[in-house]
Amino acid sequence: MVNNTKKTIDHIESEDFIPNLSYDSVIFGFNGKQLKILILEYHNTGLFALPGGFVKRDESLDDAAERGVRERTGLDQIYLEQFYTFGSMTRSDPQAMERILDENGMDRQKYKWMLDRFLSVSYYALINYDEVTPRPDAFSDNINWYPIDELPSLMMDHGQIVKKALEVLRDNLDKKLIGMNLLPTKFTMKQLQQVYEAILGENLRRTTFQRRILGMDILERHEKLFQGKAHKAPYLYSFKS
Amino acid sequence: MVNNTKKTIDHIESEDFIPNLSYDSVIFGFNGKQLKILILEYHNTGLFALPGGFVKRDESLDDAAERGVRERTGLDQIYLEQFYTFGSMTRSDPQAMERILDENGMDRQKYKWMLDRFLSVSYYALINYDEVTPRPDAFSDNINWYPIDELPSLMMDHGQIVKKALEVLRDNLDKKLIGMNLLPTKFTMKQLQQVYEAILGENLRRTTFQRRILGMDILERHEKLFQGKAHKAPYLYSFKS
């Protein structure tokens, strides 16, 4: 772990990165029932944060976000969607950054560029948290899934970033993308309703939900899912391509 | 004009700005019939561009975008909405920037930071172009409204930025915001349909449109708009608050 820390920190040289710009990712996890978010806890600081990072001078913004998520969470090839760039004057927290530098044995003078103002491009992702095992990076004691209504207090404006991500997710709920990333290719109406309920944070009436979704003409109906009593078997659906 | 140019250029010192970050604005104009976009033409270069600019170290991203639009177009207090940050490796065009510097009598060495890679946060706005008179800034020969299907070839990835802005506009069409910025407080169903048709770039059937909009339950119906024959007077509507 010590070697790993050393190696990672050596890689963060200011001249390799676009100054004053970071990204942060809100990685939503869903297991068919509960919606959670992936949060890192920095060594010995009690500081909780979204997985984030910097943009290398020779990589695209999207590549940076994907690389960063891979390095900080161990999650590979997850689909990230950019949603907003946060650029207020008050969002940076140099004192928190100093504590993180200190606790990781990083020289405040050498890494003073990290204490400067940062604007942050935010991304969100949706994955099934039963299928992945995130790993904390060298800066963090642990990385954990937190239910969206039980988040710890997050550093800087990360709480606002999560709030905005949830708004965007709710606004985009009827588009195919979100369901497609959280559900198997074929799914039942009940599974789809559970996705909606988890994201909206409220229970929906089965009949109203079904009528509304079918009215949107985005689903294709397939065979029934036979398990147990045949006359109760629900139909399987997929999103129209 | 020469004095004005000098003054503006003196204000652009690299240490005042966040490096490698710019913003660009897609300002949509609508006059009840046609949807247009505001485009600047740089002095003697044949280069057309969206109004854009840099972010000062001591101002928020949103403030920078508002200030920049005011300085570059003369338009004050227009509502801007951020929609995407463009960060590919190939988006910058240092040769075009060199021509702009040369034509404005700006030293390439002194302003070499402008030739570097830039990521750009993009904003869009919606205004009634009959009510405003944009003015070109010191760098530009002119500033004009172009219909969205008759745009000149734009520098860098500004064509892609416009394309994305239109997609976002179409995705958001059913939200109140867009109509509210383009229409008077009270409007007829026909006026609302004209907004939709301009943004979607297609004609809609009156009966289908009316049924769909009324079904969304976002409008409040008011008195009739009497002009000419009373029995043909259309109802006025406003968006529900």
Interface residues (C-beta under 8 A of the other chain):
Chain A: I18 P19 N20 L21 V55 R57 D58 E59 S60 L61 D62 A64 Q82 Y84 T85 F86 G87 S88 M89 R117 L119 V121
Chain B: I18 P19 N20 L21 V55 R57 D58 E59 S60 L61 D62 A64 Q82 Y84 T85 F86 G87 S88 M89 R117 L119 V121
